């Protein structure tokens, strides 16, 4: 039964354009990576428990990504007090902004 599920998941992910890698026949497990860098790991543990672990590619922070000079939708970052870009939050939320 596990082999059938394993094969079905692998076939579906390949058809969706995922690159299959990190195959481990003992566990059994494998990883599928999307063209834009997201990944999902399929693994089977004892006694037949199935696990899916997902991860995303690294996020690019405007202050450290090495060249981003605009915000969302092309908005310019305001100047900070030190002359650099001010990337401080500028949205007030009644719950989080306390």
C-alpha positions as CSV (number, residue, x, y, z in Angstrom):
1,X,0.0,0.0,0.0
2,X,2.8,2.4,0.9
3,X,4.5,1.7,-2.5
4,X,1.3,2.6,-4.3
5,X,0.9,5.9,-2.4
6,X,4.6,6.7,-2.9
7,X,4.4,6.1,-6.6
8,X,1.2,8.0,-7.0
9,X,2.6,11.1,-5.2
10,X,5.9,11.0,-7.2
11,X,4.1,10.6,-10.5
12,X,1.7,13.5,-9.6
13,X,4.5,15.8,-8.6
14,X,6.5,15.1,-11.7
15,X,3.5,15.8,-13.9
16,X,3.1,19.1,-12.0
17,X,6.6,20.1,-12.9
18,X,8.4,19.3,-9.6
19,X,12.0,18.2,-9.8
20,X,12.3,15.0,-7.7
21,X,15.4,14.5,-5.6
22,X,16.8,13.4,-2.3
23,X,15.3,9.9,-2.8
24,X,15.8,7.5,0.1
25,X,14.6,4.0,-0.5
26,X,15.1,2.9,3.2
27,X,12.8,5.5,4.7
28,X,11.1,5.7,2.0
29,X,11.1,9.4,1.2
30,X,11.8,11.9,-1.5
31,X,11.6,15.7,-2.1
32,X,9.8,17.6,-4.8
33,X,11.0,21.1,-5.7
34,X,8.9,23.5,-7.7
35,X,10.4,25.7,-10.5
36,X,10.1,28.7,-8.2
37,X,12.0,27.0,-5.3
38,X,9.4,25.8,-3.0
39,X,9.9,22.2,-1.8
40,X,7.8,19.4,-0.2
41,X,9.3,16.3,1.4
42,X,7.2,13.1,1.3
43,X,8.2,10.4,3.8
44,X,6.8,7.3,5.4
45,X,7.7,6.4,9.0
46,X,6.7,3.5,11.2
47,X,4.1,2.1,11.4
48,X,3.1,3.5,8.0
49,X,2.7,7.2,9.1
50,X,2.9,9.6,6.2
51,X,4.6,13.0,6.5
52,X,4.7,16.0,4.3
53,X,7.2,18.8,5.2
54,X,7.1,22.0,3.2
55,X,9.6,24.8,2.9
56,X,9.8,28.1,0.9
57,X,12.7,29.7,-0.8
58,X,14.6,32.4,1.0
59,X,12.7,35.7,1.3
60,X,14.4,38.8,0.0
61,X,14.5,41.6,2.5
62,X,15.0,45.0,0.9
63,X,17.7,46.0,3.3
64,X,19.8,43.0,2.6
65,X,19.0,41.6,-0.8
66,X,21.6,43.6,-2.5
67,X,19.9,46.0,-4.8
68,X,16.2,46.3,-4.2
69,X,15.4,50.0,-4.1
70,X,11.7,50.0,-4.4
71,X,8.9,48.5,-2.3
72,X,5.7,46.8,-3.4
73,X,4.3,47.9,-6.7
74,X,7.4,50.0,-7.4
75,X,6.9,52.4,-4.4
76,X,10.1,54.1,-3.4
77,X,11.3,53.5,0.2
78,X,11.3,56.7,2.3
79,X,14.6,58.1,3.6
80,X,15.4,57.2,7.1
81,X,17.0,59.6,9.7
82,X,20.5,58.2,8.9
83,X,20.1,58.9,5.2
84,X,19.5,55.2,4.2
85,X,16.2,53.6,3.3
86,X,13.5,53.5,6.0
87,X,12.1,50.0,6.0
88,X,10.2,50.3,9.3
89,X,6.6,49.2,9.4
90,X,4.2,52.0,8.6
91,X,0.9,50.3,9.2
92,X,-1.0,50.5,12.5
93,X,-2.9,47.4,13.6
94,X,-5.2,47.6,16.6
95,X,-4.0,44.2,17.9
96,X,-0.3,44.0,16.9
97,X,0.7,47.7,17.2
98,X,0.7,47.9,21.0
